[in-house]
Amino acid sequence: MSDPSPNVISPPAVRDADADRRFRECVQRHGWDPDDTFVGGYVDWEWRHSRHAYDDLFTSVRGKKVLEFGCHMGATAIVLATLGADVTAIDVDPMYVELTQLNAERHGVSDRVRVLHVPDTTSLPFANGEFELVSCNSVLEYVPPGLLPVVQREIDRVVGPWGFIVILGTSNRLWPVELHSRRVLMNYVPRPLHPLFPGKSLYSVFPWQLRRGFGDYADISQQDRGRLIVDLKAKMGMSGPRLRAFSAANRLLGPLGMHVGFVAPTITMVLQKRGEGGAGDG
């Protein structure tokens, strides 16, 4: 793991009162509370958590071309821009594209965040190898299962040689509780049988789909038998008995060629393209 950037970077702050007003009005039109942690406070939450995946794993993202795949309200894109990245943020939903644009404006980083509506992520409007890093934060579980292999190959296409794919916050189908619906054991029910269990939609993915589906990538999360992931979780705020259990599970998984990011409730994985890489195997 590389040393953190030596430059002290101030966390994102709301800098444009007019854009803040428009963001809050837009949020309220869609029925959300603009003061909710995962709405108006989402940038601060991501700064305290996901920032470490970019600020500590790499010498710096400053000046790097980064794709935020599935930008939601733009929290991660704003964090990346604050760290100095040149960010392109995309989403299939025009509502989130609008919110991301307003969120970037209210935080004063709209000059470093390009926001695009991309309704079909099986065909991204970018050149081969255009990005040095693709961030997939809490998004890949929402891709329709039948399209996920195609989307992964398309993400691989736009990642340059030796570039990175950072996967965070992705609901894990190995976990006994489906995180979005809170339904116990539903992750283990084969998808064709889901109609027999009506209720909230299920959004989760198996870790090996993510590990293998992009193509020829090294999982650098496995370096030092996954210690990188344990250190990352500590910096994200995990501590005490939970961190000790997390670390113990990681030690057990190491001899099996896995790390705890595979089996945690949300998948954490940092993949690096080997040279030109290659199409995923789905």
Order of alpha helices (4+ residues) and beta strands (2+ residues): alpha-alpha-alpha-beta-alpha-beta-alpha-beta-beta-alpha-beta-alpha-beta-alpha-alpha-beta
